[in-house]
Amino acid sequence: MTIHQTAIIGNDVKLGKDVEIGPYCIIEGQVELGDRVKLHSHVVIDGIVKIGEGTEIFPFVSINKPQDLKFHGEKSEVIIGKNNIIREYVTIQPGTEGGIMKTQVGDECLLMASSHIAHDCIVGDHVVLANNATLAGHVTVHDYAILGGLSAVHQFVRIGAHAMIAGLTGVKYDVIPFGTVMGDYGCLCGLNIVGMNRRGYEKDQIRTLREAYQMTFNGEGTLVERVDEVDACFGEQAPVKEIIDFIKTAGKRSICQPKHHESELES
């Protein structure tokens, strides 16, 4: 264990094996750092926080009270998984009594410089937040999703697994698994085929998913009718079923659709 002499470590902090804490870090509250966690310098962590083994945190990261005027000091927490890379100036904030009382980040995520995870967010495994990507409160991001630089996600939005959010995109509606979204106020513009290829999806699976996508967003009838038709035709295919279940499990936001279906978004 290596702790720089300028670091301030509270009495209730629990440290695992081979933890490294660099200069001018301040760690207070009920904080638990797992084995081999590394804090480079000037990191501030305060509250009820658990950080999994092998996570590396770069200078000027702040894990602290939420930016929510309704927060009254409730004993909410931040849970961060294993082997994450959290770059400079990232901010992560705990849950609130108006949400689920926790903010959670999974395993093996890359949070690039100045990205922000607000209160009551749930972020899955292998997620990438590029520089200045921002999650408002109560956002859910599923496994392997990628959010481009300077993107911003509205509160209560769900981002499906393997989705790709382009840089400079504002996301105000739920994004289906495997979907790609771009634009000032993002619209669905296809599937994340590059990501599927990288993760070993077979050509037949991708072809079927493309057919299901076309039926879902370019067919006749309402979205509900089109989803039911896709379920009947392709519901046994796992990637398609993932999208169907996502759409049918309604959140607080509408489903993000291609631009020619904008009129359905608030229906």
Helices and strands as residue ranges (DSSP letters): E 2-3, E 8-9, E 14-15, E 20-21, E 26-33, E 38-39, E 44-51, E 56-57, E 62-63, E 77-80, E 85-86, E 91-92, E 102-105, E 110-111, E 116-117, E 122-123, E 128-129, E 134-135, E 140-141, E 146-147, E 152-153, E 158-159, E 164-165, E 170-171, E 179-182, E 187-191, H 193-198, H 203-218, H 223-234, H 238-248, G 259-264
